[in-house]
């Protein structure tokens, strides 16, 4: 700082002292009545508002969650061992907010923005409230740009667009998180910022997810918001809202973002736990009556802004767990009605070795087809129809009846297609490859291959796509000529 600026600062301080007028400051104060299980009851603070930040004398932090005539119910976001009945508390007169900024990229933080990766706390460009209204309709645009996951069966049959909310639903252990991780890995060099929210996960699962992202170079453009199973229920509750606030910061600056909520079943159970502890009346399956509103106000914030508002987008992949494939349970049906489609994973398909175990008949993307590239959409529509017809025909073959030659040929092609749709985890594929194998299948260029040769045939296609000058807009005839050359290698 030079001498001129120093004198200027001294002058400003002198002016402030000359004009200072002493006055009485009135601060409302409350007293903790009881504390336990991640919540606390407080007497006093008659002017407190819902979702207002509370600061306790011992250094603990809370948020107003329930109001009644005699007491305030608050959830704890940070608790010290010194927090006991009789501790004084004051309200901060503002709602809960989190730090945001590009400095969070590549970091692992808790829902309050505190680092969990052993590094210094990230500096911030600003703050965003956890609770905000969803963008108005007039500031939104249609979902008209494709969002590629790198997974064949999704990018072709269940396409996703930027700004879409696509639910991933299925039993535990069927690969729901694997689909989300593959999608994050596929965003490398695509100028998409990813926010991965881990809610109530075991530490081993958290470490495994972070290490996988780091191993594939995906952590550089990703923020991991972590609320482990051992953390306070209040932190688990605000975790998805904190992740959403981070994503909104970049979306409003015109960036494309992807946010993954893993998973909202745990979030719903946490909210139920807090509500029951705060003596709110239970509804269906003991969930509070506003559980639908909680998730809808979260997911409605994912959208695609129009050009006048920067053109940014937030694509959401919420994950929800089913029990024994019961898709009609309370929380799954709530989220199905909120989102723009669902990717359903089936345990029978998983057991049979079909990975990813996506059930095409129960999966749908209501608006993603509008964003899908026209070349892929035309080829995928033909392929999907043939596959669904094959599934119906295959059911008849279980009775052992003799089929006509044309039916046998259709079943053979269906089994070939099922083999083509299989894909190992952590191996996302480019959109150009998706068009290549679709054209190869639809024009019977792969019919001469045995099922055991399909992985090698796909490898030949991938090699050809990597070295080709063709694009998604190239003519189908040009693709056919190239595909014939790539597949000309004799397989043994």
N, C-alpha and C positions, 0 to 999 in steps of 0.2 A: 504494500500500500504506500503511495507517495505522500509527500508532506501536505499537498493541497487537499487530498481526500481525507487526511487525518484531521486537519483543521475544520473541514466541512462537517465531519462526524461529531467533533467536539461542540461545534456551534449548534447542531441539531439537538444534542443532549442538553445543552444549556437552555435552549428555548423550551424544551419539554419540562425542565425543572421549574422555569419561571412560570409556566402556565399550569403547573400541577395544582389540582384542587383536591384536598383530602375529603373522602366521603365514606360512608358506612357501606360495607359490602355484606349483603345478607345471603347466606348459603344454607340451603335446606339439608338436614342431616337425618339419617335413619339409623336404626339399630338392628343387627341380625338377631332374629328370634331363634332360629334353628338352622342347622346346616348338615347335609349328608346326601350321599348318592348323586352328587353332581348338581344338586339344587340347594337353594337357600330361601328361607322366608324372612322378610324384612318388615319391621314396623316403622311407620313414618313415610317420608318422601311422597307426600300426598299429590304432588304435581308431576310425578314420574309418568312417562309415556311408554307404550309397548315398544320393544326392541331398542330402548335407550341403553347406553353404556352405563354401568355402575362401577364405581371405584371404591374398594374397601380399604380401610385404614392399614391393614396388614400387607397390602400390595396385591391382593387378589383382584380379579377382574370378572365381571358378570354382565348379564344382559337381562333386562326386564322381559319376562315371558308371560306373566299372568297378573292381572289386577283384580282385587276384590275389595270389599268395604274396609276390612281390618288390616290386611297384609298385602305385601307385594311378593309374588313368586318370581324368582330369578334363576336362570341357568348359569352355571359357573364355566368360564372359559379359561381361567387360570386360577389355581388354588394353592395357597401356601399352607404349611402345617400350622400356622398361627391363627388361621381363620376359625373362630369359635363364636358361640352365642355371646352377644354383648359387644361385638366388634362394630364400630361405627362405619357408615357407608354414605357416600354422596353420589349424586348423578352427574354425568359429564355434560348433560344438556345437548347431546348429539347422538345420532344413531351409529351403529357399528360400521366401520369402514376398514379397508385394507390398503396397504401401499401397492402401487402398480408402477410398471416401467419395464423397459427393455433389459434392465439389469437382472430381472428374474429369470431370463432365459437360461436354461441349463442348470437351474437350481432346484433343490428339494426343500420345500418349506412347509410349515404347518398352516392351518387356515387363518392364523393371525399374521402370517408373513415372516415368522421367526425361522431362521435357517435350521435345517436338520442334517445338513451335509458336512458339518464341521467347519464351514467357511464363515467369513464375516457376514454380517447382516447386509443384504443388498440395499444399495441406495435406491431412492425412489424418485420417479418423475412427478408423482402426484398421489392422490388418494381417490378411491371409488367406494361408494356405499355398497354394502352387501345387498341391500334391498333396494331395487329400483323398478319403476314401471317398465313393462315391455315396450319396445318401439311402436309408435302408432302406425296404423295401416298406411297412411300417406307417405311415410318415409321408407316403406319396404318396396322391394322389387320381387318379381316372380323368381322362383327357383329355376334358373335357365342355364347354369353352368355345371358341367359334370364334376363330381368329386370321386376320384378313383381310390379304391381301397387296395388294389393289387391282388384281390382275390377273384378268381375266374367266375365263380358262381354268382357273386354279388355284382360285379361290374357288368355282367352280361344280362342276367335274369332279374336281379333285384337292384337296379342302379340307384345311386344316391346323388343328389345335387347339392351344391354349396348353399348352405342355409337351411338344409333339411334336418329334421329330427327323426332318426331311425333307431328304433328300439332293438336291442339284442336280448333275446329271451330264451331261456332253457334251464334245465336242471344243472346243478353244480357238477363240475368236472367234465363238461361236454365241449369246452373250448371257447366259452364266451369271451373271456379276457384275451385269448390268443387272437381272435378276430380283431379286437380293439388294438392290440399291440402291433399286429401286422399292418393295420391301417396307418398307425403313427409312423412306422418304419417306411412305408411307401410314400410319405410326404417329403422325403429327403429331396432337396433341390427343386421343390415345387412352390417355394415361397409361402408355405402354410405354417402358422404357429400353432403348436399343440399344447393343450392343457390336460393333464391326466390326473383326475381326482380319485384318490384311493380312500374309501370310506369304511372304517371298521375292519380292515384287513389285518391278518396276522403279520407279524414282523417278517417272517420268512417269505410270505407272498409279496410283501412290499419290496424287500431286498431283491427278490428274483425278478420282479417287473423292472426295477430301476437298472439292474445289471444287464438285463436283456436290451433295454433301450440304449444303454451306454455302449454295449458291445457292437451294436449296429449303427452307431453314430447318430442316433435319433435324439439323444439328450440335449444336443446343441441347440435345437429349435423347440424344445419341450420344457414346460414347467410341471413339476410333480407336486401336487398339493396333497399332503398325507395326514390323515387322522387315523392312527392305528387303533386296534381294538382295545388297547390298554389306556387310551386317552379318555378324557372326560367326555361324557355324552354330549355336552354342549358343543365341544369342538367338532365332533362327528356330525352334529346337526348343521353347523354353519359351513362345513367343508365344501359342499357343492355350490353354495352361494358365493364363497370366496373365489373358487375357480371360475365361476361365471363372471364375476367382477373383473378378474384379470383378462378373460377373453374379450369382454366388452370394451376394455381399454384399447386393445389393438383393433377390434372391429370398427370402432368409431374413428380410427385413424386410417380407415380404408384397407386394412389387412384382412386376409382370409385366415380364419382360425378353426380349429377342431377341438372340441371339448368332450372328454369321456368321463362319465359318472360310473364308477365301479365300486359298489353298485347301489341302486336306489332301493332295493329290498332292505338292505341293512340300514339305510337312511330312514326308511319308513318305520322300521322296528325301533330305532333310536328315538324318533319323534313320538312314537307310542309310549315308550318308557318314560320320557320326560313328561308327557301329558298326564299319564296316570299318576306319577309322583306328585304332580301339581294339582291333582284331584279334578282334572277336567272330565266331563262325562264321556264315557266310552261309547263307541258305535259298533259297527260291524267288525267282528274279529278283534274287538277291543281297541281298534284304531279310533282316534278322534275324528269328529265329523268333518274337519277341514283338511284331511290328508290329501284329498284330490286337489284342493286349492294350493297347497304347499308345492306340489310337484308341477302343477300347471303354470303357476307364476314363475317357476324356475325355467321350465322348458320353453315357455313362450318368448323368452328373451333371446332365443336362438333364431336368427333370421338372416336375410340377405338385404342389405341396404341398397337403395337406388343410387344412381349416379350423383344426384343432388346432395346426398348425405355421405358421400365418400365411396360408396360401392363395396364396403367391407362385408364380410359374412361370418357367421358363427354356425358351424355344423355340429350337431350334438349326437353322440352315440350313447344314450343311457343304457345301462345293463340292469336287467331284473332277473331274479331267480324264481324258478317254478319248483314245485314239489311233485315228483313223479309225473311230470309232464302236464300238470293241471294248468292249462292256459287260461281257464275261466276263473281263477282265484281273484280275490279282491284287488290287490295291488297290481298284478299284471293287467287286468282288464282296465283299470284306471289309466295306466300308462299307455296301453294300446289306443285308448280313445283320445289321448292327448297328442300322441306322436303321429308322424306322417307315414308310418309303415313299420313292419317288424321283420326281423330275421330270426326265425325259430329253429332252434337246434333240437334234434330228436335223438333220444337215447338208443333206439333200435338201429338207426343209421350209424351211430357211433360204434355200437357193438359189432356191426357187420363190416367195419373197416372203411366206411365212407367218410372221409375227412376233407374239409370241414363238414360236420354232420348237419347240414342245413336242409330242412324239409321245404322243398319248393312249393308244395301244395298249401302249406300254412304260412308261408312268407310272402310279403307283398311290399311294394314301394308305390305309394299312391301318387306321388308327384315326381319321382326321380326319372321316370321315362321321358318327361318333357325336357330334362336337362341332358339326357343321353345323346351322344353324337349320332347323327342320322345313320351313318354306315353301320355302326355297332347295333343300333336299335333295329334296323332292318334284318340283319343277320341273326340277331338274338331272338327276335320274334319267331322266326321260322324254326330255330333250334328248340325253343321252349315248348312250342306246340308239339313237336315230334317227341320230346322227352315225356311230356304229360301223357300222351297217347301210349307210349311204351310202358309207363307205370301201370296203366289200366290193363294192357295186354298181358303184362307179366303176371298179374294176379290170376289170369285164367290158366296159365301154364302150370300152376301148382296142382291143378286137377288131373294132369297127365294126359290131356286130350291132344290128339294129333292136329297140327296146324297146317294151313296152306303155306305154300312156298313164300308168298308175299308177306305173310304174317311172320314167318320165321326170319325173313330178311329184316323186317322192321324191329323185331326183338334183338337181333344181332347188332343192328345199328344202335339200338337203345343201350345195350350193354357197353358198346364202344363209347357212347357219349357219357355214360356214368363213369367210366374209367378216365375220360378226358376231364371231367369236372373235379376229380380228386386233386388235392393240392396239399403239400406239406406246409406246416406252419413255419413262420419266419422266412418265407420265400415269396414276397409280393412280386407281381409281374406287371410290366408296363402295358398301357392301353393299346399300343400298337400290336403287341402279342395277342391281346384278346381278340382283335379283329382278325388276325392271321389264322388262329386255330378255328374260329367260327366259320370262315370262308372254306377252310380245308375240310371241315366236317360237312357243311351244307352241300358242297359240291363233290362229296364222296371221294375225296382224295386220300382219306385215311381208312377206307373200307378194306383195303388189302392187308392191313396190319393186324396181327394177333394182339389180344389184350395185353399180353406180357411185353409187347414191343411198344406200347403207347408211350411210356416214359421216355424211351429213346427217340421216338418220333417227335415228341414235344420239345426235346432238347435240340433236335435239328431245327425245328421251327424257331426256337428262341435264338439260336445262333444266327439263323438267316435274318430275323427281324433286327437283330443288333447291328448287322452290317448293311442293311438295306437303305435305299433312298426313298422308299415308298412312305406315304403318309396315310392318315385316316381318310383323307379326301381322294386318294387314288382310286382309279376305276377298278371294279371287281375283276375284270379281265386281266389287268396288269398284276393284280394279286395272285390270280390263279396261275399265271405263267411262272411267277416267282416261287410259289409254293411247290409246284411240280419239280422245279430245279432243286429246291432245298430238300425235298423228300426223296430225291432220286438215289440217295445213298442206300445201298443194300444193307438190311439189318439181319443179323443172324440170331 
